[in-house]
Amino acid sequence: MFFKQLATKEASLSYFFGCATVAKAVAVDVVAGDEPWFIDEAKKAGVSITHVIDTHVHADHYSGGRKLAQMLGVPYCLHEADRSVVKFDFEPLRDGQKLDLGNVQVEVLHTPGHTADSVCLLVTDLRRGGAPWFVVTGDTLFVGAVGRPDLAGREREMAGQLYDSLQAKLLGLPADLEIYPGHQAGSACGVGLSGKPSSTIGFEKRWNPALSMKREDFVAELTREIPPRPADMDRMVAANIAA
């Protein structure tokens, strides 16, 4: 398995990983302008990008995912909840779905809360073993923080969904499982994010303050002081869902 993390604009983190044996890879959370990087990295690795995935419709930057998919002639993927939102065709992802990249297996986890369409990607390298190796957590779980729940305008409802997603989908995973989030310090998509670009489930359960709260306390804390929305958020979302 090969794996690369790309730190990019707006404190965003993008991902490129896959199986060299069968020459298949995925690109995750591509930021507009970074499409050539993914194409160059695929050439260097001698692989084909078979899927381009956004973990949700982004509100803090312009996505390059659909453009990259069009350049390569491969599916652009979002969670199926976006069928009623996005104004173009895409390949819908569903909870529990698995993508086969040879020795690399990717399982889709639907984790609503930051947004209704948020997904995490649980990744297993079969050459290392049958247990998952890491999870790409998008804007659901950060290092030291969790995603903000207010972007849909239903703060308490979404905060409750985020708590349920964390508890049901992520916190029961093995303690040594690595997490790779969608942002690091400086992002407007959460409060208190660390500048460290990765962590583990066990470390976050011990040190991430949001993860030890009861549901009512979690909702109250996440909705107590809502930070300013990302600059040009409405324009970015409109562009990311436009036909």
C-alpha positions in Angstrom: 0.0 0.0 0.0 1.1 3.6 -0.6 -0.3 6.6 1.1 0.3 10.3 0.8 -1.2 13.3 2.7 -1.3 16.7 1.0 -1.5 19.8 3.2 -3.1 22.5 1.1 -5.0 25.8 1.3 -7.4 26.7 4.1 -5.6 24.3 6.4 -7.1 21.4 4.4 -5.7 17.9 4.2 -6.1 15.8 1.0 -5.3 12.1 0.5 -4.0 9.9 -2.2 -3.6 6.1 -1.5 -4.1 2.7 -3.0 -2.6 -0.6 -4.0 0.6 -0.7 -6.1 0.1 -4.4 -6.9 -3.1 -3.9 -8.9 -2.2 -0.2 -9.7 -5.4 1.3 -8.3 -5.8 4.4 -6.1 -8.3 6.9 -4.8 -8.1 10.7 -4.3 -9.9 12.2 -1.4 -10.9 15.8 -0.6 -9.1 17.3 -3.6 -8.8 21.1 -3.3 -9.3 23.1 -6.5 -5.9 23.8 -8.1 -4.3 20.7 -6.8 -5.6 18.4 -9.5 -2.2 18.3 -11.3 -0.5 17.1 -8.1 -2.7 14.0 -8.0 -2.2 13.2 -11.7 1.6 13.6 -11.3 1.6 11.4 -8.2 -0.4 8.7 -9.9 2.1 8.7 -12.8 5.0 8.5 -10.4 3.4 5.5 -8.6 2.4 3.8 -11.9 -1.2 3.6 -10.8 -4.7 4.7 -12.0 -7.0 6.7 -9.9 -10.3 4.8 -10.0 -12.4 7.0 -7.7 -12.3 10.6 -6.6 -14.1 11.1 -3.3 -15.2 14.1 -1.3 -16.0 13.3 2.3 -18.8 15.9 2.1 -19.8 19.0 0.1 -17.2 21.5 1.4 -18.1 24.9 2.7 -14.6 26.4 3.3 -12.9 25.8 -0.1 -13.6 25.1 -3.7 -13.4 21.4 -4.4 -11.3 20.1 -7.2 -12.8 16.6 -6.9 -15.2 16.8 -9.8 -12.7 18.4 -12.1 -10.1 15.8 -11.4 -12.6 13.0 -12.0 -13.6 14.6 -15.3 -10.0 15.0 -16.3 -9.4 11.3 -15.6 -12.8 10.0 -16.8 -13.5 8.3 -13.5 -16.4 8.5 -11.0 -16.7 11.4 -8.6 -18.2 10.2 -5.4 -20.3 11.8 -2.6 -22.7 10.2 -0.1 -26.1 9.4 -1.5 -27.7 12.0 0.7 -26.5 14.6 -1.8 -28.8 13.4 -4.5 -31.3 16.0 -3.4 -28.7 18.7 -3.2 -26.1 18.4 -5.9 -27.1 19.5 -9.4 -24.9 17.1 -11.4 -24.5 13.4 -11.7 -22.1 11.7 -9.3 -21.6 8.1 -8.0 -23.4 7.8 -4.7 -21.8 6.2 -1.8 -23.8 4.3 0.9 -23.1 3.4 4.5 -21.2 0.1 4.7 -20.2 0.1 1.0 -16.8 -1.3 0.2 -14.4 -0.2 -2.6 -12.0 -2.8 -3.8 -8.5 -1.5 -4.6 -6.8 -4.9 -4.7 -4.9 -5.3 -1.4 -6.5 -2.1 -0.2 -10.1 -2.2 0.9 -12.1 1.0 1.7 -15.3 0.9 3.7 -17.7 3.9 3.7 -19.0 5.1 7.0 -21.8 7.5 6.9 -21.2 10.0 9.8 -23.7 12.8 9.7 -23.3 15.8 12.1 -20.9 18.3 10.6 -23.0 17.9 7.5 -25.8 15.5 6.6 -23.7 13.9 3.9 -20.4 13.5 5.8 -18.6 10.2 5.4 -15.4 8.6 6.9 -13.3 6.1 5.0 -12.1 3.0 6.9 -9.1 1.6 5.2 -7.6 -1.9 5.4 -4.3 -3.1 3.9 -4.8 -6.8 3.4 -1.0 -7.4 3.1 -0.7 -6.2 6.7 -3.7 -8.1 8.0 -7.4 -8.2 8.1 -7.9 -5.4 10.6 -8.2 -1.8 9.4 -5.1 0.4 9.4 -6.5 3.9 9.4 -9.6 6.0 8.9 -9.9 9.2 6.9 -12.3 11.2 9.1 -13.1 14.2 6.9 -14.7 17.0 9.1 -16.2 14.5 11.6 -13.2 14.0 13.9 -10.1 16.2 14.0 -7.0 15.9 16.1 -8.1 17.5 19.3 -11.5 18.6 18.2 -14.7 17.6 16.3 -16.5 19.2 13.3 -18.7 22.2 13.8 -22.4 21.4 13.6 -24.0 24.7 12.5 -23.4 24.9 8.8 -26.9 23.6 8.0 -28.5 26.1 10.4 -29.8 23.3 12.7 -27.1 23.5 15.4 -28.5 21.3 18.1 -30.0 18.7 15.8 -26.7 18.3 13.9 -24.6 18.3 17.1 -26.7 15.4 18.3 -26.2 13.6 15.1 -22.4 14.2 15.3 -22.3 12.8 18.8 -24.2 9.7 17.6 -21.9 9.3 14.6 -18.8 9.5 16.7 -20.0 7.1 19.3 -21.5 4.5 16.9 -19.1 4.6 14.0 -15.6 5.8 15.2 -15.0 5.5 19.0 -15.6 1.7 19.0 -12.8 1.2 16.5 -9.4 -0.2 17.7 -7.5 2.2 19.9 -4.3 1.9 17.7 -6.2 2.8 14.5 -4.7 5.9 12.9 -7.0 8.8 12.1 -6.3 11.3 9.2 -8.7 14.3 9.3 -9.8 16.7 6.7 -8.2 19.8 8.4 -5.6 20.9 10.8 -5.1 24.1 12.9 -6.2 27.2 11.1 -9.4 25.7 9.6 -12.8 27.3 10.2 -14.5 23.9 10.2 -13.9 23.3 13.9 -12.6 24.8 17.1 -9.4 23.9 18.8 -7.9 21.8 16.0 -4.3 20.7 16.5 -1.6 21.4 14.1 -0.6 17.7 14.1 -2.0 16.1 10.9 -2.8 12.7 12.4 -3.6 10.8 15.6 -5.1 7.6 16.8 -8.5 6.6 18.1 -7.0 5.8 21.5 -5.2 9.1 21.8 -8.2 11.1 20.9 -10.5 9.2 23.3 -8.0 10.1 26.1 -7.2 13.7 25.2 -9.9 15.1 22.9 -12.2 16.8 25.4 -15.4 16.5 23.2 -15.1 12.7 23.2 -15.5 12.2 26.9 -18.7 14.2 27.3 -22.2 13.0 27.7 -24.6 13.6 24.9 -26.4 16.6 26.4 -23.0 18.2 27.5 -21.6 17.6 24.0 -24.5 19.3 22.3 -24.4 22.2 24.7 -20.7 22.7 24.3 -20.7 22.6 20.5 -23.5 25.1 20.3 -22.4 27.4 23.1 -20.2 29.7 21.1 -20.6 29.2 17.3 -17.5 30.6 15.5 -17.9 32.8 12.4 -18.8 31.0 9.2 -16.0 30.4 6.7 -15.4 33.4 4.4 -17.4 33.2 1.2 -19.1 30.0 2.4 -22.3 30.5 0.5 -20.4 31.1 -2.8 -18.2 28.0 -2.2 -21.1 25.7 -1.4 -23.0 26.9 -4.5 -19.9 26.3 -6.7 -19.4 22.8 -5.2 -23.0 21.7 -6.0 -23.5 23.6 -9.3 -24.2 21.8 -12.5 
